[in-house]
Amino acid sequence: MDLGIAGRTALLTGGAGGIGRATAAALVAEGVRVVLTDTDGEALEEARGSLPDDATVHTVVADLAEDGAADRLGSEVRDAVGAIDVLVHGAGVTGPTGPFHELGDDDFVEVLETNLMSAVRVTRVFLPDLRRGWGRMVFLSSEDAVQPYDDELPYCAAKAGLLAFAKGLSRTYASEGLLVNSVAPAFISTPMTDAMMDQRAEEQGTTRDEAIASFLEEERPFMELGRRGEPEEVAAVIAFLCSERASFVNGATYRVDAGSVATL
């Protein structure tokens, strides 16, 4: 399917991660110029190296939890490619975990700064680009936003806030041609969940595969497909929401979770 976005320019935050890389590949395949930003310059170069040689790809190192980082990113992106048409905000961390009584204010602030406030700041910087008659914004949320887990409350709160933020934006700017949506994955095969499963395997004295199997059985029983998702499965949904084919989709949250969220 031709998504109708050849020649557009997209900025992907969290671009060095598994979902970021897969999304970049999906957009490049549609003829989109991409700018990848993340905190790790080496990982960004690896991400760029994984894309076709003839793709137009720029990378910018930025930690969007830092004061002024979004403004600096805006300057560098505009110097490199001019105005953008698409913003995919995937920057985020799981952050501190554990029961609420073991977490302090700083644990919540750390996750909110990275997962929610970075979205606010990046949106503020690039909103003028996206209000030119056609624009797409996609925020990467999580199943945790609507199905909170008791040992990940900072992350759950931040991702729920991100959904509310995206929905509010969608009501404000749709009449100008800017469509805003969210994607909520669950347990995708990425370096972040690899680390989670490696820790679980160490605690249980098992292999990673055994840790994944027990996690699915004990912690994610509604994931009916019985496996982790692949980054490409999330990227396909993100690419659609970035496209001309999603011209009547606004303010929505698309779950890519194999049924993990147990409510309607």
BELSULZI-V617607 format. One line per field, one symbol per residue. psi: psi as a letter, one per 30 degrees, with the letter a starting at -180 (. if undefined). A space follows every 50 residues. Layout:
psi: ???
This chain:
psi: kjfggkflkkkjlgffleeeeeeeeeeefggkkkkkklfjeeeeeeeeff lkfgkjklkkkkjffkkfeeeeeeeeeeeefbklfkkjjgklleakllle ffkleeeeeeeeeeeefeeeeeeeefeeefhgfklkkkkjblffefikkf gheeeeeeeeeeeeeeeeeefegefggjkkllkjlkikjleefeeeeeee eeefhaleeeeeeeeeeefhfgiffhlklkefeeeeeeeefflffhfgjk gljjkigggekfl.
